Amino acid sequence: MPIVRGQAKTRRFFDWIAPNYDFLNEILFRPGWRAKMRAALLPGRVLDVGVGTGYSTGDVEGAVGIDISREMVSRTSSYRGDLVLADAMNPPLRPRSFSTIVCAGSFYYLPDPVRALRSFHTLLIPGGRVVMLSPAAWFLRPVVRIFDEREYESMAKEAGFSLEKYEDLRGVACLVVMTARGSPSA
């Protein structure tokens, strides 16, 4: 079982790492990965779940970033959109408000991935998209949950999405793109 699991542990972990988060992103987060993630965004409003310090979407006009870590949100001084201290499992946002939801380094921390996807489905416009950048390296399994392509496909189907893309990024990370279809399953 991963060390960082559960909302309280996740919040404490990110509060603790917040002062060094931008430095770590520069080391771990490949510029090409960010470009691939950004290329998958649909026109319209973007919600960044687990916004951290805004590395992924901080310069996206009108983006909304949510995070459970007060320390992370306090370090997003140059974020161009709106910031909300909120739990991604129960986001205080209007249904059908976003074209794209981004989870760059956050989805695998959510306590119930299928329930989270169902919640995301309600926040998206018809045909909206969830774009994820997640770890895929086997050596990270003791720290965080690692999902494979079949697991993403199963979760997508169960929550009312189609898995449009699963791209392995050199065995270290993966880019996942899901498109909302119909209504989420009950």
Backbone torsions as a table, in degrees:
resi	resn	phi	psi	omega
1	MET	NA	134.3	-179.6
2	PRO	-61.0	147.5	179.2
3	ILE	-65.4	-46.0	-177.3
4	VAL	-94.5	91.9	-179.3
5	ARG	-145.9	138.0	-176.8
6	GLY	100.1	149.0	-174.0
7	GLN	-64.6	-42.5	-178.1
8	ALA	-64.8	-44.6	179.0
9	LYS	-65.8	-39.5	179.6
10	THR	-63.5	-45.7	179.1
11	ARG	-60.0	-47.9	180.0
12	ARG	-62.4	-41.5	179.7
13	PHE	-60.3	-46.9	-177.7
14	PHE	-75.6	-30.2	171.6
15	ASP	-62.1	-40.8	-178.5
16	TRP	-68.9	-41.2	-174.9
17	ILE	-85.0	-12.4	-174.1
18	ALA	-51.2	-44.2	-178.3
19	PRO	-60.5	-24.6	-178.4
20	ASN	-111.4	8.1	-171.4
21	TYR	-63.9	-44.0	-179.9
22	ASP	-63.1	-40.9	177.2
23	PHE	-61.3	-45.1	179.0
24	LEU	-64.1	-39.5	178.2
25	ASN	-60.1	-40.3	179.7
26	GLU	-62.9	-30.9	179.6
27	ILE	-82.7	-47.1	-171.6
28	LEU	-87.6	-33.8	-170.3
29	PHE	-93.8	101.7	-177.8
30	ARG	-65.6	135.1	179.4
31	PRO	-55.6	-36.3	178.2
32	GLY	-64.1	-33.3	177.9
33	TRP	-66.4	-43.8	178.8
34	ARG	-61.7	-41.1	179.3
35	ALA	-63.1	-42.3	178.0
36	LYS	-62.9	-43.4	179.2
37	MET	-62.5	-45.8	-178.4
38	ARG	-65.2	-34.8	179.1
39	ALA	-65.5	-22.4	-179.1
40	ALA	-85.8	-6.6	-179.9
41	LEU	-69.3	138.9	174.6
42	LEU	-86.5	156.1	173.7
43	PRO	-61.4	145.6	179.8
44	GLY	118.2	-167.0	-176.8
45	ARG	-74.0	142.7	-178.4
46	VAL	-119.1	135.4	172.7
47	LEU	-110.7	124.9	177.7
48	ASP	-104.3	108.4	-178.8
49	VAL	-87.9	122.0	-173.9
50	GLY	75.8	49.5	-172.9
51	VAL	-58.8	-24.3	-178.0
52	GLY	59.0	-127.9	179.4
53	THR	-95.5	8.2	176.6
54	GLY	91.5	14.5	-176.3
55	TYR	-57.0	-40.0	-174.8
56	SER	-79.6	-41.2	-172.2
57	THR	-129.4	11.4	-175.5
58	GLY	-56.5	-26.8	-179.5
59	ASP	-103.8	8.9	178.2
60	VAL	-84.2	114.8	-178.2
61	GLU	-56.6	127.4	175.5
62	GLY	77.5	6.4	178.1
63	ALA	-66.6	154.3	174.6
64	VAL	-118.3	129.2	178.6
65	GLY	-115.4	133.4	174.9
66	ILE	-122.2	147.7	178.1
67	ASP	-156.7	150.7	176.9
68	ILE	-90.2	-9.1	-178.1
69	SER	-94.3	114.3	177.9
70	ARG	-61.9	-37.6	179.7
71	GLU	-64.1	-39.7	177.9
72	MET	-65.5	-51.3	-178.2
73	VAL	-59.5	-34.1	-179.5
74	SER	-69.3	-13.4	-178.2
75	ARG	-104.1	17.0	-178.2
76	THR	-102.5	47.7	-172.8
77	SER	-60.8	-28.4	-177.3
78	SER	-102.9	13.7	-179.5
79	TYR	-66.1	128.5	-175.5
80	ARG	-83.3	-16.4	-177.8
81	GLY	-104.2	-153.2	179.6
82	ASP	-98.3	146.0	178.4
83	LEU	-119.0	139.4	-179.3
84	VAL	-134.4	125.9	172.2
85	LEU	-79.0	105.7	-172.9
86	ALA	-156.3	160.8	176.7
87	ASP	-90.4	124.6	-179.0
88	ALA	-63.8	-21.1	179.4
89	MET	-75.4	-22.5	178.5
90	ASN	-140.5	64.5	-175.4
91	PRO	-70.1	134.6	-179.1
92	PRO	-83.7	60.9	-174.4
93	LEU	-128.5	154.6	-178.3
94	ARG	-73.3	141.6	175.6
95	PRO	-59.7	151.0	176.9
96	ARG	53.1	42.8	-178.0
97	SER	-101.9	-11.1	-171.4
98	PHE	-131.6	147.5	174.0
99	SER	-90.2	-31.4	-178.0
100	THR	-139.5	139.8	171.1
101	ILE	-116.7	127.3	-179.3
102	VAL	-105.8	133.2	171.7
103	CYS	-127.1	86.2	-179.8
104	ALA	-99.1	96.3	-179.1
105	GLY	80.2	30.2	-177.7
106	SER	-137.2	-30.0	-171.5
107	PHE	-56.7	-42.1	-174.9
108	TYR	-70.7	-8.8	174.5
109	TYR	-88.8	-15.7	-176.5
110	LEU	-68.2	136.0	-172.9
111	PRO	-65.9	-30.0	-179.4
112	ASP	-137.2	91.8	-173.9
113	PRO	-57.3	-40.0	-179.2
114	VAL	-68.2	-43.7	177.3
115	ARG	-61.2	-39.6	177.4
116	ALA	-61.6	-46.1	179.3
117	LEU	-61.5	-39.0	177.1
118	ARG	-62.2	-40.7	176.9
119	SER	-63.7	-43.2	178.1
120	PHE	-60.0	-40.7	-178.6
121	HIS	-55.9	-41.4	-178.6
122	THR	-70.0	-24.4	-179.4
123	LEU	-83.0	-17.1	-175.9
124	LEU	-89.8	149.5	170.3
125	ILE	-70.9	161.3	176.7
126	PRO	-55.2	132.7	-177.7
127	GLY	79.5	6.7	179.2
128	GLY	-65.4	171.7	-169.3
129	ARG	-133.5	145.0	168.9
130	VAL	-110.2	128.3	-179.9
131	VAL	-119.5	122.9	-177.3
132	MET	-121.9	142.3	168.7
133	LEU	-121.3	114.8	-172.8
134	SER	-134.3	159.7	177.7
135	PRO	-72.0	151.1	176.6
136	ALA	-131.7	-3.9	-175.1
137	ALA	-73.3	129.9	-179.0
138	TRP	-58.3	-34.1	-175.4
139	PHE	-72.0	-9.6	177.0
140	LEU	-90.1	-7.2	-178.2
141	ARG	-53.7	-36.1	177.8
142	PRO	-67.8	-17.9	-175.6
143	VAL	-99.9	-47.0	-177.1
144	VAL	-136.2	163.9	175.6
145	ARG	-73.0	137.7	176.8
146	ILE	-117.5	123.9	177.3
147	PHE	-104.6	144.3	175.5
148	ASP	-99.2	177.6	-175.5
149	GLU	-58.8	-41.7	179.8
150	ARG	-62.9	-38.9	179.2
151	GLU	-66.8	-42.5	176.8
152	TYR	-61.4	-41.9	-179.7
153	GLU	-63.9	-42.8	178.3
154	SER	-63.5	-46.4	179.2
155	MET	-63.0	-42.2	-180.0
156	ALA	-58.9	-50.2	-178.2
157	LYS	-59.9	-45.7	-178.3
158	GLU	-62.9	-29.4	-176.3
159	ALA	-99.7	5.2	176.6
160	GLY	90.7	26.0	178.8
161	PHE	-119.3	161.3	168.0
162	SER	-109.7	133.9	175.0
163	LEU	-78.3	109.9	-177.5
164	GLU	-87.6	-32.4	-174.9
165	LYS	-154.9	136.2	168.1
166	TYR	-133.0	112.3	-178.6
167	GLU	-118.0	120.3	176.3
168	ASP	-74.7	128.5	180.0
169	LEU	-107.1	77.4	177.6
170	ARG	59.3	31.2	177.3
171	GLY	72.6	1.0	-177.9
172	VAL	-100.2	-40.4	-177.7
173	ALA	-141.4	176.2	174.9
174	CYS	-144.0	150.0	173.9
175	LEU	-107.2	125.8	-177.7
176	VAL	-122.6	131.6	177.4
177	VAL	-127.1	123.8	178.1
178	MET	-120.8	141.7	177.7
179	THR	-116.0	133.7	-179.7
180	ALA	-68.8	135.6	174.4
181	ARG	-131.5	144.0	176.9
182	GLY	44.4	-146.2	177.9
183	SER	-101.6	147.9	177.9
184	PRO	-63.5	148.1	177.5
185	SER	-66.6	149.7	-180.0
186	ALA	-75.7	NA	NA
